[in-house]
Amino acid sequence: MLFEVTKKNNATTAYRQLPAQISASWQFCDRHQVNPLLIKPSQKLSPTQLAQKRQDYQPLLQLIHSFRNQLVLESKIEDILFVVTDSQGNIIDRRGPQAAQTLADQINFQEGNNWSELAVGTNAIGLALTSKQLTSVILEQHFAAGSKQWSCVAAPIFDSQQRLLAIIDLSAYHCAHIQDLQWYLLTLATKINEQLLRDYTDLLEYAVQKPSDTVICDCRYQVVKIDTPNPWQLTQGANLQPLLQKQIFTNPQKIFCHKRLIGYQYSWPTNLKLVKSANHQVAMTVSYNSAYRALIAQVQQAAHSDLPIHIFGESGSGKEIIAQLIYRTSHLQRQPLIVLNCGALSNDLLISELFGYAPGAFTGASAKGYVGKLKQADGGTLFLDEVESMSLSMQRSLLRVLEDHWVTPLGGQPQKTHFRLITASNQDLKQLVQQKQFRADLFYRIYLLPFHLPPLRERFEDLPLLIENFCEQRSWQLTWQKKIIPIAQKYSWPGNIREFNNFLQRLWVYYSHQEPSPAVIKDLIEVGALNSKTDPLATSPIIASPKTKKPASEAQQLQAALQKNNFNKTQVAEELQISRTTLYRKLKKWGLDA
């Protein structure tokens, strides 16, 4: 009842007597049911959250107090508290005489507590948060009872992009003349804001000199420089902290200017740098997905051993690529890599391929005989794909070789062999063992270091990398990559990387010189899907569109540029970004030099 009476008194007698800004704030507090009898606020950061906030704001706090020490406060007002909050009004730093701090503790005006309008009603910090201007609130102008014996003046601090960064505040107990301190706080805030802008300029100058595979950010982890496009679609001004929390970027290099920290430089992790290699399979192991990167790191560790490795993943998920990575990372990389897809051969052919045969071993056998894959791999690596398709009898024969390292060709003599074994399957071998379709003893022989590859639908952040790798192999200068990704992310890609590459192949064949519409991109995806509703045999704009509009020839481009620039060859050369010598040579080549 008392709460309602107090609210009613506030509304009927106080609003008209208050300054406009204060009155508006009181009405805001009424609408949001802020308690006018509040003594101590309840919104508070945990000790861990406060410690993290103070760590994040440490460079700014050092800057603030550096200027505060330089700018002498001459005032007859005693026991003044100096307070700094974050951009949400959480107090992260409070300094001043002990007597004033003790009084402030009585209303929880201390580090960790929130001092926004919603938390404690009308106050200078809360008004500065919403108005983003210098504000003051004197004694009874405060909305909540606990603050009415205090007077405060607050000013906002902005980052280089004019986003609210912090609030600085001066507060005094039983002081009616706090407005006398406005000039001091305004001067202090101005100096801090100007320095933050200079820091940003210094960071920009620093960033220009750094290589492309680096990320530069300020002390609040706002990006100053990053390559675009990038898989996170980060641009200048974005916050880097979400990626730091995922440990995508680690080990920052601190950037100092005049012995003061102004930012950080991060290098792209080694396994994130695109491999400029003729072998695109190595580049295909690059990933922005943290789980996949962790898997690749484990694969590389396992590759240094001689133990059998098993790769399990859906069709098209890149099992062959991982096998290649293991081979290239291992100490056996200079020895042969023998590859055999067990699912592509009948049982009889598989026996011949694996074990080989002696000359004349059977009717139709080569007179020279054949060295089987088990012997070809001697001293090197044998990769058996779709190992689950082996018959149980073949599994027993393979097990014997793995146990005693002897292989006997058909019609021949036993031969010693020793190799590193990599197997792969698109079915779960554990389930196959339970279903009696795969031998348990062979399972235990080949399942020492198993790896489960995630499907493409679980690593959509890698789509830009897959596109870039595809384009690099074909020297395709694709400029509308961002158009593909949101459409591709709506599809589940059951055929995984193989299906996605098939889609890119269609895109390249039909649209290597022009930009398709979103609808066409969608059709190009669906036409290769098993559940496709698109009829590839129908007369379709997917194929017809590119044929109706061929890219302009060099002669046509030159002629158009000449007409556009009234045959001013200097302007034509500038538009085409070529030298005048090159321009004259091209004009002569196409008979346009008259």
N, C-alpha and C positions, 0 to 999 in steps of 0.2 A: 504493500500500500504506500509506504513511504517513498519507494522507488518511483511509483506512478505520479505521486504528488510533486516530487522534485522535478520529474520530467515536464510536468504540466507548468510548473513555475518557470522553468527554463524557457519553455516555448512562449509563454504569455508575457513575461516581464523583461526577459533578458535580450531577446533577439534584436529589438529596435535600438537598444542602448550600446550594442557592440559594433566595432568596425565591420565593414561589409565582408571581408575575408573571414573574420572570426565567426560572424553570424552564420555564414554559409557552412562553415565547418561544424558548428553546433547542430544545425539542421541535418547535416550529413550523419552526425553521430546519433541523433534522435532516430532517423530513418533506419539506421543499422543497429539500433538497440544497444548502443554502448552504455554501460552502467555509469551514471554520473556520480555514484557513491564509491566508485572504484578507488582503492588505495594502492594495491599492488597488482600489476598485470600478471597474467598466467602464461602468456606466450613466451616461451624461452627456448633457446638453443641448448642442445645437450652439450656436455663438456667436450665430447669428440667433435661435434659440429663447430663449436666455438674455436677450438684449437685449429681446425682446418681453415675456418674463415680468417683467423689471424695470420695463418701461414700464407694464404692466398693474397691477403692485403698487406703483407709485410713491406714490400717495396714502396707501396703508396704511403703507408704509415711513416716510414722513414723519411719520405719526401715531405709529408705534411709537417712533421715535427722539426725537420731541418729548417723550413721556412718560418715555422712558429718561433723557433729559437732566434732567428735573425730579426724578426719583426717584434720589437719590444712593445708590450701592452702596457700603456700608461693609463691607469684608472684608479679612482678612489674606491671602487667597488672591491670588497674583500671576498675571499673564499670563492673564487670563480672556478667552475669545473670546465674542462675542455673535453668534448666528447666527439668520437667519430663513429658513424654507423655505416653499414653496407647499403646497397641500393634498395633494400627492402625495409630498412629501418632497424635492423638488428645492431645493437651496440657492440662494437668490437674493440673499442679502446676508450678508457676514461682516465683522465689525469687531473690532479688538483690537490689542494690542501686536504689533510686527513679529516679535518672537521667537516668540510663540505661533503667528502665522500661518505662519512658516517651518516649524515643527514640524508643523502641520496639513497643509501642502502635501505632506509626505512620505507621507501616507496618502490624498491627494486629498480631504481634508476641506475643500473649497473651492467657490466659486460655480460652479454648473452641474452639480455631481455630485448623484446621488440617494442619500439616506441613509435609505431605508426598510429594513424588516427583510429583505425579499427581496433587496435590493441588498447590504447589508453585515452582515446578521445582527442580533442583539440590540443595541439602542442606545436612548438616551432619546428621540431624535426619532422613530424607528420605533415605539416603544411608545406615544408620545403620539398618533401618527397613528391607531393602532388602538384604543386605550383612550379617546381623547379626554379624557384626564385628565393632571394634573401627574405626571410620572414622573422617576425618576433611575436611572442605571446607573453603577456605580463600578468602575473598573479591570477586574479579571478577570471581572466579571459580563458584559462584552461577549463576544459569541460568536466574532467574527472576531479573529485574532491582531493585525491592524493597529491595532485600537481599544483593546486591553487596557491601554495606558499612559495612557488618557484617562478622565476622569470627566465626566459630563454630567447636566444637569437640563433638562427641556423642558416646555413648557406650550402648550396649544392656544389659538388665537384663532378666534372664531366670528363669523359675520355676524349680521345682525338676525333671520334666520330660524333661527338656531342650527345653521347648516351650517358644517362645518369650512372655515376660510378660510386659515389659516397655522399654523405652529409657530414659537415663539421658544425659543431654546436658549442655555444657558450651558455652556461646555466649558473644562476646565482640564487641563493635562498633569501627570501624576504627583501627583494630588490625591485624598486619601482622604476629604476633608471637604466635598465638593461639595454635600451635602445641606443644609449651612448656608445655601446660597443659595436654597433653595426658597421661603422666605418672600418674598424680593425678587422672584423671577420670578412667583410667584402674585399678588402685589400689582400688578405691572406688567401681567400678563395681564388681571386684573380691571378695571383702569382703562381699558385699551384696549377690552375688550368692552363696558364701560358707555358709552364714547364712541361706539362704532359703533352702539349702540342709540339713543343720542341723535341721531346723524346721521340715522338712519332716520326717527325721529319728526319731525325738522326737514324732511326731504324730503316726508313725508306732508302736513305743513302747507303746504309750498310747492305741492305738486301740487294741492291742493284749490282753489287760486286760479287755476289755469291752465285754458285752454280745452280742449275735448274732443279737438281734433285735435293733441294733443301726447303725447309719450311721455317719462316721467320714469324715470331709472334711477340706481342708485348708482354709485360709482367702479369697481365690478367688473361693471358692465353688467347687474346684476340689476334687473328691471323693478319699479318701485315703483307706477307708474300707467300703464295703457293701456286704451283703450276695448275693451270686450267686448260682443258677439263681434267678432273680427277674423279676417282670412283665414288667419293663422298659428296661430290658436287659442292665442295667448299669454295668460297670466294673470299676476297679480302674483307676483313671485318667479322668473319665467322668465328665461333668459339671452338678452340681445339681440344678442350678438356674431355669431351666424350671419347675422342680417339685416344687420348692419353690414358684414360681409365681402362680402355681395351688393350693398352700397351702396344698399340700400333707404332707409336713413336716413343723412343726411350733415350736415355743418356743425353740430355740437352746440353748444349754449349752455351754458357751464360754470356750475354752481351753487355759490356760496360761502356759507359760514356762519362768522362770526368770522374772516374772511380765509383760510379753509381750504376747499379743494375737497371737496365732499361728494357731487357727482353731476353728471348731464348732463340737459339737456332737448333733445329732438329734435322738430322740427315735421314733420308729415306732408308729404312732397314734394308740390309743386303738382299734378303729374299723377297723384297718388294720391287727392287729395281728390275725393269724389263731387261731381259737378256737379249742383247743385240747379236743374235747368233743365227747361223744358217740353219741350225737344227731347231725347228719351232717347238719340238716336244719338250725341250728344256724350258723354253719360255712359258709353256702351258702349265708348268708347276708353280708359277708365280700366282700369288693369291692375296686378296685383301680380307678374306674371311679368317678370323682368328682361329677357329677350330681346324680349318683346313691347313693353315700355316703350322699349327701345332703338330698335325699329322705328318706334314712334309718334314718337319724337324725330326720327328721320331723315325721316319723312313730313312732319312740320311744317317741317323745314328745306327740303325739296324744294318744299313748297307755296308758298314765297315767290318761286320762280322761275317763268318762263313755259314751261319745258321740258315735253315730254310725259311723263306718268307712266303706267306699266303696273302693275296689281295682279293678282297671280296667287295663287289660293288655292282650296281645295276648296269645293264647293257649301255655302253656309250659313256660311262662315267669317267673313263680315263685310266683303266687298269694297265693298258699297254704303256702309257706315258709314265706311270709310276715304276713299272718294271725297267723302263729305259733309265729313269732317274737312279734307281738302285744300281744298275750296271755301271753307269757313268760315275757314280760316287764311290764305288767300291775299289779295292786294290786290284780287282780283276779286269779293270776297264781296258787294258791292253790285250787281254785274252779274248777268245771268241764269245759272242753272245748268240746262242742257238735258240730260235723261236719256233714253236710248233703249236698250232691250234688243234687241240684234240677233238673238238666238236666238228671239225670240217672233214674228218676222215672216217671211213668205216673201220670196224675193228681189225679186219685183216690188213688193210693199208696202214693202220696205226702201228700194228706190230712191226711191219717192214720199216716204217719211217723211224720208229724208236730204236729198234734193235739191229736193223740192217740185215744183210744176208751175204753169204759167201757166193762166189761165182758158180752158176749152175745149180743153185740150191733148190730151185723149183722150176717148173715149166714156165718159160717166158721171162725168167730172171736174167738180168744183165750178165754178160760174160765176164765183166769186170767186178761184179758184185756191187754192194752198196754199203757204205759206212753209215750206220744209224745215228740218229741225233744224240743218243746217250753216249756214244763214243766221240762224236764230233765236238761235244761240249767238254771233253776231257781237259782239265786245267782252266776251264772258263765257267760260263754261266749258262744254265738251261732254263728257259722260260716256257712253261706248259700252260697255255690258256685254255679255259673251259675244261679244266681237269675233271670236273664232276661228270662229264659225258663219257668218261672211260668205263668200259665194262668191268664187272667185278673180277673177271679173270685177268684182264689187263692190269687192274690195280694190284693184284697179287704179284704179277711179274715185275711191276715197277718197284714194289716194296722190297722184293728180293735184291734188286740192284742197289737200292738205297741202303740196305743193311750190310751187304758184303762188298759193294763197289766193283762187282764183276758183271760184265754184260756178255751174253753169248749170242752172236748173230745167227740167223737161221742157217743151218748147215755148216756153221763155222765153229771155231774154238773160242773158249772164254777169253775175254780181254779185260784188263784192269782199266777202270775209269773213275775219275773223281771230279766232281763239279759242284758249283753252287746252284741250288735249286730255288726257283721262284715259280709259284703256281698262282693261278687266278681262277675265280669262278663268279658267276652271277647268281648263284644259288647258295644258300646257307648250308655249309658242309655239316654243321652240327645237326641240323634237321634231317639231312640226307642220311647221316649215320643212324639216327633214331628210326628212320624209315627203312633201314637195311638196304639203302641204295648206294652207300659208300662205306668202305671198310674202315672200322674203327682203328685198326693197327696202322693203316696208311694215314689216317687223319692225324694220329699222334706224331707221325714222322714229318708231316709237311706243315703242321699248324703250330710251329714253335713261335714265330713272330707274325701274328695276324694283323692285318690292317683293313678297316672298313671305310671305303671311300664314300663321302656324302654325295647325294645326287645334286644335280645342278640347281634344283628348286630350293635347296638349303644354302646356297652360296650365290645369290643373285648379285651381290656386290662385285662379283668377278666378271659380270657381263661386259663392262667396259674393257677389261683386260683381254677377254677372248676376242672382242671386236678388233682391238688394236693389234693383237697378234695376227689375226686373219688379214687385216689390211696391210700389215708390214710384209707379209709373205708375197703379196701381190702388188706392192707399191701403189696401193689404192689410197689416194688422199681424200678420205671421207670427212666431210665437214658437218654432217647432220647426225652424228652419233647419238646425241642426246634425245633425238626423236625416236630412236629404236628402243631404248632401254625401258621407259615406262610401259610400252606396249608388250615387250617381251616378258616383263615381270608379271603380267597377268596370266601367263601360260605356264603350265606345270612342267613342260619339257620331259615327258617320260623317256624319251630317247637320249636325254642328257646332252653332253657336249657334242656328241656325234650329230644329234638332231639339230642342235643350235648351229653347228657349222654348215649343215645342209641348207638351213635357212639363209645363212650368210652367202653361201654359194649362189642361191637363186637371186638374192638381192644384188650381188655383184654382176651376175650375167645380164640381168634386165635393167639395172639402175646404176651402173658404174659411172655414168656421166650426167645423171640428173637426180633430183630428189623426189621420192615417192610420197604419196599422201599417207596419213595414218591408216586409212582403210586398206590401202594396197599392202602396206607392211603387215597388217593383220592377215590378209589373204595369203601372203607369201609364207607366213608361219603355218597357217591352217592347211595349206595345200599339201604339206608333207607330213601331216599328222595322221595317225591311224584312224582317229575318229573324225576326220576332216569332213566338213560339209561342202567344201569347195571342190568342184569338178574340174580336174586338170585337163580334161579333154574338151571342155566347153570353150567357146571363143571368149576369152577373158581379158579384161583390161590389164591384168597382171603382166601379160606378155605383149598385148597389142600396144599399150601406151608407149613403151620405149621405142617401138619401131616407127611410130608415127612422128616422133620428134627426135631426130638424130642430133648429136652435138654439132655445133657449128664448126666448120673446118677452119684451119688457120687462115686461109685466104679470106673467108667470110668475116672472121673476127677482125682482120686487118682492115678490110673494106669498111666495116661498120665503124671502127675507131676513127678512120680517116674522115668519114662523113660527119661523125659526131663532133670532131675537132676542126672542121672546116679545112681539112688537109694540112693542118699545122703539125709537122712531123715531130717537133720537140714535145708538144702536148701529147701526141699519140704515144711516143716512147715513154713518157711519164705515166700515162694511164695504164699501159701494158707492162710497166715496170721492167723495161729492157733498155739497153743502151741504144743510142741513135745509130751506131755502127751496125748493131744486130738488126735494128729496124730496117735500115737500108738494104741489108742483105736479104731479109725476108721479103721486102717489097719487090726486089729484083727477081727473086725466086718465083714469085707468083705473078710477075708481069704487071705490078701495080706501081712501078717507079716512074711512070710517065708524068 
